[in-house]
Amino acid sequence: MPRPRSEQISIADTPFYHVISRCVRRAFLCGKDRATGRSYEHRRGWIEQRIRLLASVFSLDVAAYAVMSNHYHLVVKLSPAEVDCWSNDEVLARWCSLHKGPPLVQRYLRGDNLCPAELRRVDEYADRFRARLGDLSWFMKCLNQPIAWQANREDQCTGHFWESRFKSQPLDTEEALLSCMAYVDLNPVRAAMAETPEQSNHTSIKERIAPQFDLAEAIRRQTQQQALNEFAVPLKPLLGFEGVIRNGFQHGILFSFEDYLELVDCTGRISRDNKRGTID
């Protein structure tokens, strides 16, 4: 039987996780349907935009991602303790940027006068939303659910769009983290969708090499799709490479960016019988 999510994710053991979400049957997340000639490539932008915006609202960092034809990969670092530094007002504002929120919270954010009992109830809501903003399952729900709604609306159908709940794998060593990040960034190359990492659209490696994320366009499109109410927090960059060991808290990836590029390049040039593509 599948293990409960609470047993699969333990921040005490590791904050880094590899996450995969796949479409049901052979539904198109992105790509082009050769049978009908219909292109779904625009959906890649939906997912990439949603990942970057949600990472800024939630207390987690994105280390790597790749959006493929019927699935996507994420490597994330969870930081649930970060939400403890947020005030109740900030927690409520972040949550209500994604969801409508209870009527009492809406009144509070509008500045209406509330009685002490109502204010205590608002504090309870804030505590509930604080826990959600540090939770990987809620992050994935807020990522996948609007994508499914929009895809079904576009395909004029109903029912499940995602195969199942997301799959997660802990990355409990630096070697495991770097290997998984390289694997994720090389997905389009291995699938023969791109010749080099820097030509791999909608991947973290291309965004790191030549940043082109358009925040204004992402907000406009997500708002138009009714997947975002507002976005009033700074855009969080991809998790950085620190390269040196610190005496204090190590926030980023313990590896230099130049060395990581060399790792991706050398790994991508290794030919594998079970993979279609490789770097020439």
N, C-alpha and C positions, 0 to 999 in steps of 0.2 A: 504494500500500500504506500501511497505517497506520504512523505513526512510532512508534518505541519510546518508552516512557514516560520513559526517561532523557534523551531529546532534547527532550521537551515541557516538562519541569520543570527549571528552573535557578534556584537560589536566588541566584546571583550576579547574575542579570538582574532578578529580582523575586521577593519572597516571597509575593505575592498571586496567588490563582488562583480562577477560577470553575469549579465542578464541577457536573456534571449526571449523574444516574443515572436510567434509564428502565426501566419494566417490559417484559418480553417480550410480543410481540403486543399485545393490548389487555387484559392482566390488570389487575385492580384493585389498586393500591397503597392507595388510600383511596377516598372517594366512595361513591356508591350506584349499584348496578346497576338500571337502570330495567326491564330485562327480567324479573328475578327479584324485585326489591324488596329484595334483600339489601344491607345497609349495611356498608361497610368503614371507616367513619370512625374507628373506634377505633385503626386502624393508624397514623394520623397521630401519635398520642401515642407509639407505639413509637419512631418515627423521631426525633421531637423529643427524647425522653428520651435515646435512644442518642447523638444528636449532642452533647448537652450533657455527658453523662458521659464519652464518649470524648475530647472536647476537653480535659477536665480531666486525663485520664490521659496523653494524647499531648502532644508539645511543639508544639502549634499553637493558633491562636486562630480563633474563628468570628466573622466580621464581619457576615454576613447569611445567612439561610436562608428557604426557603419550601417547604412540603410540599404538593404538588398531588395530583390524582387518580391519575395513572399515572407520575409522576416527581417528583423533588425537586431543588432548587437549593441550592448552598452557595457562599459566598465565604469563603475561608480565608486566613490568613496563616501561613506555615510558619516555624518557628523551630528548625531542627535543632540549632543550637549550644546550645540550652537544656539538652539532655540531657547535655552534657558536665559540667554542674554537679551532676548527680545522682550519688550514690554507687551502688556496685554493689547494695547492699541495697535502695535505693529503686527502682532499675531493675527488679530482680527482683520486688519487691512490686507495682509497677505492672503489669508484664506478667502476673503470676499472678493479678491481680484480674480479668483477662479470660480467661486460659487456665489450664489445669491445670498446665502446666509439666512438664519432665522429672522423673523420680523423684529424681534427684540434687539438683535445685533444691528440690524439696519437702522433702527431708531437711534441706537447709541452712536453709530458712526455719523448719523446726520446731525448729532448734537442736541437731540431732544432731552428734556429733563426727565430723569428716571428716578424712581423711589429707591431706597436702600435695598429692598428685596430684589428689585429688578437689576440693580447693579451687581448684586451677588450672583444672580443668574448669568449675567454677562461674563463675570469672572469664571464661572464654571464652563461656559462655552469656550472661553479663551484657553483654559487648561486642556479641554478636549481637542481643540484645533492645534494647540502647541504640540501635542503628542503625534498628531497626524502629519504635521509638517516635517517631522524628523523620521518618518516611517517609510521604508522602501515600498511596501505594498500600496500605500496611499499614493505615493509618487507614480507608480506604474498604473494605478487606476485612473489617475488624472491625466496620464499620458495616453493610454489606450482607449479609454471610453469615448472621448470626443472624436478620435480618429475613426473608430468604428461607426459612430453616428453619421459622420460626414461621408464616409465611403458607402454606407448603405443608402444614404439619401441620394448620392450621385449614381449608384447602381440601380436605384429604384427597387430595392429589395429589403427584406427584414431578416432577422435571425442573427446567429453568431457570426462575427467577423474574425475573431481571434480563435485559434485552435484550442487553447486552454489558458489557465493562468500562466503568467510568465515563469520561466525557469531561471534559477539563480545558482551560482556556484561560487563558494568562497575562494578568495585568492590570499592565502595565508603567508606567503613569502614574497620577497622582492622579485625573485626569479619568476615565480608564478604570475605576478602582476605584469612584469615586462613582457613575458612570453605571450600572455593573453592579449595585452594591448597590441602587440605586433600582429598577432593572429587576426584580431578585429580589423586593424587598419589595412591588412593585406587581403581582406575578403574579396573586394572587387577584382584585384589582380588574379587571385586564385580562381575566380569564377570566369576569367577571361572577359570581364566587363571593362577593364582598363589595362593599359600597358604598364603604367607606373603608378606609384602611390600618389604623386602630385597631380595625376590625371583622374584620380578616383573621386568622383563627385559624391557629395553628401557623406563624407567621412571626416573624422577628426584630424587625420594626418594632413589632408589637403587644407583644412581650416587652420591648422597650426602653421603650415608652410606659407600659405597666401590667404590671410583672413579676408573673408568677403561677406560675413553674416550681416544682413541688413535689419537692424533692430526695428526701425520704423515700419518697414514692410511686414515684418513678422507680427508686430502688434496689430497692424491694420488687417491683415488676413485672418489672424486668430480671433479678432473682435468681430469681423464680418461673418465668420463661421460660428459665432456665439459660443466660442470655447474660452473666451477671455473677456472679463469685464473692464479691467484696466491693468496697467503695468506701471507701478510707481516705485520700483526698486531698481538699483543699478544692475546692468547686465553682468552676470558673473562669467569671467573667462574660463576656459578649459583649465583643468587642474595643471598647475605648472610643474616644471622639472627644477629641483633645487640643486642637484649635482654634488652637494657637500653635506657631510653629517654635522648637525648642530647639537649643541649641548642642551638646548631647550626643545620645545615641541616641534616635531617635524610635520609640517602641514602638507607639503607637496610630495612629488615622486623623487625618491633618492637615486637620481640618475641625471646625467646632463642631457639636454635636448640633442646636441650634436651626436652623442654616443647612441641615443635612441634612434636617430635617423640612420646611423650606420647599421644598427641592429636590424631595422626594418629592411634596409636595402640588401644586406647580406642574406637575410632569411628569405626574402622574396626571390632571390636568384637561385635558390635551391629547388631543383626540379623534383616533383613528387608524382608518382604514378596515379594517385587517386585525385589529383587536381588538374584542371584543364590549363590554367595559366601560370606564367612565371615571368619575372622581369628578365628581359633579354640581356 
